[in-house]
Amino acid sequence: MTELHRAAHALTMVPGQPVINDAAILVRQGTILKVGIYADLSSDFSGNITDHGDVTIAPGLINAHSHLELAHLRGKCIPGAGFVSWVEDLLQQPIFDLDERELDKAMDELKRTGTVMVGDIATRFAKHMAGVLEASGLFFAVFAEAIGETIPRKSFIPAGEYEHGVLSVAGHSLYTCHRDVLQAAKKEAVARTLPFSMHLAEHDDELAILHDGKSLFLDMLRARGRLLDYEPPGLRPVQYAAKLGLLDATTLAVHCVKVTDEDIETVRQSGASVCLCPRSNEFIGVGRAPWEKWFKAGVNLCLGTDSLASNHDLDLSNEAVYLKENFKGDLSLDDLFAMMTRNPARILGVADRLGTLEPGKKAIFSTVPQKISELF
């Protein structure tokens, strides 16, 4: 069955294509056939027409970094106290007590606010989270999180095939994973042609742990029996990740707050993507990533909400508003929406289906919220 969708405007996110006024999208069986002006596409069309009204339609949004396992911790973790205090508080919470009702609320919130895909980190329940996301109808890449000192006998990635997503692997961080674990996880992701993710350069204690090992956070980890034989590499996080071979065009580095100009250039040359989580960084109190420098460098930038243990909601447009309102310099509507559409689609391996409104892509739309339109 062929349908025609009409809207006041269409932000297609096809590079170089301007906003289309009095826009129309011709769709057959959930796939876009044509995008153009309503007068042109409707002239010989006799099927069902859906008029979306006085809105700007855009591709469905992609939240590149979340921790949906922690959905039950909304409003329960302390804000603004710094990373070590936040982790100490988090570890007092029932982290692994999944609450199916809260997960359902999280899925509903994602869909209600225009998100059609998530890149989700699963520390313990990767296969379950893939099942929940599949049942919700959202597209997904669930990253089973590698952490600690042990390489699994068979695979980091649980078995499973899904219509709407994939399972992959993420390294938690340079300071909570043995280097052999990180390299093995990355190797498996590459061998299986899957994206790889990792938290990188998020906070000052990470710098200290890698530089000389003098860190309250490292002391806390050792008190819990972790990293007892850890030897600091004496490198900044980005440089150490590059040395270990973890940065390439299939890597999504998350946060990237504590970086130098040299670090930014290293990431740019590697081809890796970066996911910014501005409100999470502010919530925890780790500082602000140099967004403007990342943008100017031409790195493939994405946006993520992170977890409900470190953010107030899963509304990606709130992330975009926060970024735009605090960005020092020019950032166009296309630049901002790219971080929530075509850029994450590229790194998460779905650019053939999502990220832009053009023939062959899925006919899944969002609308540009008024709170974003007003910023431009």
Sequence and secondary structure as in RCSB ss.txt:
>XXXX:A:sequence
MTELHRAAHALTMVPGQPVINDAAILVRQGTILKVGIYADLSSDFSGNITDHGDVTIAPGLINAHSHLELAHLRG
KCIPGAGFVSWVEDLLQQPIFDLDERELDKAMDELKRTGTVMVGDIATRFAKHMAGVLEASGLFFAVFAEAIGET
IPRKSFIPAGEYEHGVLSVAGHSLYTCHRDVLQAAKKEAVARTLPFSMHLAEHDDELAILHDGKSLFLDMLRARG
RLLDYEPPGLRPVQYAAKLGLLDATTLAVHCVKVTDEDIETVRQSGASVCLCPRSNEFIGVGRAPWEKWFKAGVN
LCLGTDSLASNHDLDLSNEAVYLKENFKGDLSLDDLFAMMTRNPARILGVADRLGTLEPGKKAIFSTVPQKISEL
F
>XXXX:A:secstr
 EEEEEEEEE    TT   EEEEEEEEETTEEEEEEEHHHHHTT  SEEEE  S EEEE EEEEEE GGGGGGTT
 S  SS HHHHHHHHTTS TT   HHHHHHHHHHHHHTTEEEEEEEESS HHHHHHHHHHHT EEEEEEEE BS 
  SS SS     SSEEEEEEE  TTTB HHHHHHHHHHHHHTT  EEEEES SHHHHHHHHTS  HHHHHHHHTT
 STT    SS HHHHHHHTT  STTEEEEE  S  HHHHHHHHHHT EEEE HHHHHHHT     HHHHHHHT  
EEE  B TTSSS   HHHHHHHHHHH SS   HHHHHHTTTHHHHHHTT TTTSSS STTSB  EEE  HHHHTT
 
